[in-house]
Amino acid sequence: MRKYNVQRSPFIVPTVDGKVIKEHFGHAINGNVNISTAHMVAPSNWNDLFQTPKFDEYTFKIRGEKQFIIEEGESIKIEKNTKVQYSNSFTDVCKYIAICKPAFSMELDNRDE
C-alpha cells in the first residue's frame, strides 16, 4: 500500500491582485481542515489587506523579499489572531511556502475590508 500522495494539480486560489496561491494540500484541495501547504508568489509592488487570521502561518521564503523582511532560506511563524499585512514593495517577485494550521480557508482568513 502506497504511503504517500504526490500532488500534481494544486488548487489555484482565485485572486484579483496578481498574487498566485497554489494550495498543494489543505481544505480546498483535499478537505483537510487541520493543515494546509501552499506555494505563494507575490508580484513586485503588491500589497494585501490587513488580516487577523484564525490560524498559525509558517512561512519559508524561497526568493525575494516581503515586508517583514527575512532573508532567503529563513522562515517565520505568525501566531493566529495576530493582525498582519503582507506586502512586497520591492522590484523582485517574492516566492514562498506557507503552511497554515488549522488549514487556510476564507472563513478563517479574517481580512479587513
Sequence and secondary structure as in RCSB ss.txt:
>XXXX:A:sequence
MRKYNVQRSPFIVPTVDGKVIKEHFGHAINGNVNISTAHMVAPSNWNDLFQTPKFDEYTFKIRGEKQFIIEEGES
IKIEKNTKVQYSNSFTDVCKYIAICKPAFSMELDNRDE
>XXXX:A:secstr
       SS EEE  SSS EEEEEESHHHH   S EEEEEEE TTEE   B  SSEEEEEEEES  TT   TT E
EEE TT  B  EE SSS EEEEEEEES   HHHH B  
